[in-house]
Amino acid sequence: MRPVRLMKVFVTRRIPAEGRVALARAADCEVEQWDSDEPIPAKELERGVAGAHGLLCLLSDCVDKRILDAAGANLKVISTMSAGFDHLALDEIKKRGIRVGYTPDVLTDTTAELAVSLLLTTCRRLPEAIEEVKNGGWTSWKPLWLCGYGLTQSTVGIIGLGRIGQAIARRLKPFGVQRFLYTGRQPRPEEAAEFQAEFVSTPELAAQSDFIVVACSLTPATEGLCNKDFFQKMKETAVFINISRGDVVNQDDLYQALASGKIAAAGLDVTSPEPLPTNHPLLTLKNCVILPHIGSATHRTRNTMSLLAANNLLAGLRGEPMPSELKL
């Protein structure tokens, strides 16, 4: 009897326990993992993926033609532990007949929670307030000190009323938001009805909103969407939040808008590049709150993402329907 040939799987990082256990239990796979919490160097990725049948990667791993060439003809499945897939060379992947799994739905609520948290942190100037407590700046209660902006009777504009955009609106509505606006590729009347949200052009949204939340995908159409012209149209009292992808925003233009007082404040969970260099001008501004891309960072969500990524990979290797496959 001939021994069963195991399928090689390469995992580009340590992943949460549920996904790791699912892969370990797969008797038909031989799993190799980059055993670190830090990103795998490109040369190590090329070495690790060579001859692999399946690749489980993260959004910080650039899977381009060079990596696909290094993998060779065995590669049948790429499973990314992320909702986004702009780090994958999809045209090249499609050309080679490789299936792709991703994890879109399981992080929606967690990311929406973070978006609301970031919005409130930014508009109510919480980092500044915490710092004043620590450095002795809190001398007395002062009527005009550390005043920010509230959501009650406000207009909120959402760029991208997809799953996450809707989840954000759903959480903001009870704060007393008076009006929701949204923009995107096309109107979404069924989804918008829950919030009585109005579909407007991007310039209109910029001009009319008190709070703007960017929740769209990164595409050629959205790259650099929030630029100098966009910020110039915003109210001077408006707050800008980005939880989508860093490249949707021209960060130089955002810096100028914040530093000059053209807009009130910004909160970013995503930047370009990631991590943002510690000497970046945005980090010098008190009215800019920057987080290290933690939108999905709860124990439950990250475990769920890792399990879905593992199950996508295993299903693809076995020629079965994936729980969540990106149709190319």
Secondary structure in CASP SS format (residue, H / E / C, confidence):
PFRMAT SS
TARGET T0000
AUTHOR 0000-0000-0000
METHOD secondary structure of the structure
MODEL  1
M C 1.00
R C 1.00
P C 1.00
V C 1.00
R C 1.00
L C 1.00
M E 1.00
K E 1.00
V E 1.00
F E 1.00
V E 1.00
T C 1.00
R C 1.00
R C 1.00
I C 1.00
P C 1.00
A H 1.00
E H 1.00
G H 1.00
R H 1.00
V H 1.00
A H 1.00
L H 1.00
A H 1.00
R C 1.00
A C 1.00
A C 1.00
D C 1.00
C E 1.00
E E 1.00
V E 1.00
E E 1.00
Q E 1.00
W C 1.00
D C 1.00
S C 1.00
D C 1.00
E C 1.00
P C 1.00
I C 1.00
P C 1.00
A H 1.00
K H 1.00
E H 1.00
L H 1.00
E H 1.00
R H 1.00
G H 1.00
V H 1.00
A C 1.00
G C 1.00
A C 1.00
H C 1.00
G E 1.00
L E 1.00
L E 1.00
C E 1.00
L C 1.00
L C 1.00
S C 1.00
D C 1.00
C C 1.00
V E 1.00
D C 1.00
K H 1.00
R H 1.00
I H 1.00
L H 1.00
D H 1.00
A H 1.00
A H 1.00
G C 1.00
A C 1.00
N C 1.00
L C 1.00
K C 1.00
V E 1.00
I E 1.00
S E 1.00
T E 1.00
M C 1.00
S C 1.00
A C 1.00
G C 1.00
F C 1.00
D C 1.00
H C 1.00
L E 1.00
A C 1.00
L H 1.00
D H 1.00
E H 1.00
I H 1.00
K H 1.00
K H 1.00
R C 1.00
G C 1.00
I C 1.00
R E 1.00
V E 1.00
G E 1.00
Y C 1.00
T C 1.00
P C 1.00
D C 1.00
V C 1.00
L C 1.00
T H 1.00
D H 1.00
T H 1.00
T H 1.00
A H 1.00
E H 1.00
L H 1.00
A H 1.00
V H 1.00
S H 1.00
L H 1.00
L H 1.00
L H 1.00
T H 1.00
T H 1.00
C H 1.00
R C 1.00
R C 1.00
L H 1.00
P H 1.00
E H 1.00
A H 1.00
I H 1.00
E H 1.00
E H 1.00
V H 1.00
K H 1.00
N H 1.00
G C 1.00
G C 1.00
W C 1.00
T C 1.00
S C 1.00
W C 1.00
K C 1.00
P C 1.00
L C 1.00
W C 1.00
L C 1.00
C C 1.00
G C 1.00
Y C 1.00
G C 1.00
L C 1.00
T C 1.00
Q C 1.00
S C 1.00
T E 1.00
V E 1.00
G E 1.00
I E 1.00
I E 1.00
G C 1.00
L C 1.00
G C 1.00
R H 1.00
I H 1.00
G H 1.00
Q H 1.00
A H 1.00
I H 1.00
A H 1.00
R H 1.00
R H 1.00
L H 1.00
K H 1.00
P H 1.00
F H 1.00
G C 1.00
V C 1.00
Q C 1.00
R E 1.00
F E 1.00
L E 1.00
Y E 1.00
T E 1.00
G C 1.00
R C 1.00
Q C 1.00
P C 1.00
R C 1.00
P H 1.00
E H 1.00
E H 1.00
A H 1.00
A H 1.00
E H 1.00
F H 1.00
Q C 1.00
A C 1.00
E E 1.00
F E 1.00
V C 1.00
S C 1.00
T H 1.00
P H 1.00
E H 1.00
L H 1.00
A H 1.00
A H 1.00
Q H 1.00
S C 1.00
D C 1.00
F E 1.00
I E 1.00
V E 1.00
V E 1.00
A C 1.00
C C 1.00
S C 1.00
L C 1.00
T C 1.00
P C 1.00
A C 1.00
T C 1.00
E C 1.00
G C 1.00
L C 1.00
C E 1.00
N C 1.00
K H 1.00
D H 1.00
F H 1.00
F H 1.00
Q H 1.00
K H 1.00
M C 1.00
K C 1.00
E C 1.00
T C 1.00
A C 1.00
V E 1.00
F E 1.00
I E 1.00
N E 1.00
I C 1.00
S C 1.00
R C 1.00
G H 1.00
D H 1.00
V H 1.00
V E 1.00
N C 1.00
Q H 1.00
D H 1.00
D H 1.00
L H 1.00
Y H 1.00
Q H 1.00
A H 1.00
L H 1.00
A H 1.00
S C 1.00
G C 1.00
K C 1.00
I C 1.00
A C 1.00
A E 1.00
A E 1.00
G E 1.00
L E 1.00
D C 1.00
V C 1.00
T C 1.00
S C 1.00
P C 1.00
E C 1.00
P C 1.00
L C 1.00
P C 1.00
T C 1.00
N C 1.00
H C 1.00
P H 1.00
L H 1.00
L H 1.00
T H 1.00
L C 1.00
K C 1.00
N C 1.00
C E 1.00
V E 1.00
I E 1.00
L C 1.00
P C 1.00
H C 1.00
I C 1.00
G C 1.00
S C 1.00
A C 1.00
T C 1.00
H H 1.00
R H 1.00
T H 1.00
R H 1.00
N H 1.00
T H 1.00
M H 1.00
S H 1.00
L H 1.00
L H 1.00
A H 1.00
A H 1.00
N H 1.00
N H 1.00
L H 1.00
L H 1.00
A H 1.00
G H 1.00
L H 1.00
R C 1.00
G C 1.00
E C 1.00
P C 1.00
M C 1.00
P C 1.00
S C 1.00
E E 1.00
L E 1.00
K C 1.00
L C 1.00
END
